[in-house]
Amino acid sequence: MTFTLPDLPYAYDALQPYMSKETLEYHHDKHHQAYVTNANHLMTGAEFEGKSLEDVVKASFGKNAALFNNAGQHYNHSHFWKWMKPRGGGALPGKLKEAVIAGFGFIEIFREDFIQAGVAQFGSGWCWLAVRNGKIEIMKTANGENPLVRGGVPILGCDVWEHSYYIDYRNRRPDYMKAFIEHLVNWDYVGELFEAANK
Ligand code: MN3
């Protein structure tokens, strides 16, 4: 298949002041576009014909590093835009809230652990909330990797590559993570993925 860059589900300035128009212009139009372009160049041969993005990510893991990095980042970013919304954050939908409380004790502890996972990821990568073996857990991964190749289903991910926050937060990754959790997360979309992962 040929991958295409999805449009942002909101205007470029819709996430201000927590994520600027300039950040989204670079991050979506330049970085994400480059992953799409590179993945399309690297998917030569019949091996990947008719395969979904998820299949390409899983099939290239450990076999074709260049394709895996670019297809993985295409997958991650396609969700990342939808994991945020203007006036996001706030309350978690019912079933997800129950699962988070069952897994972490308190919503506040989950928030702190998620932020800590993002802060502790050394260098470029992502932190995640994923469903694995029927349980909800926080994970962190390097570069373009994601829970799909570790037996999990990602339901929320935060991009901690510097290109995601350096314009707005400079080196203050903890402040970016806090703003992401408190003001940007689209919990309705996370809830939908959570219910789909449990079917
Ligand atoms: Mn990115």
Residues whose N, C-alpha, C, O or C-beta is under 5 A from the ligand:
A	BS01	MN3	D159 W161
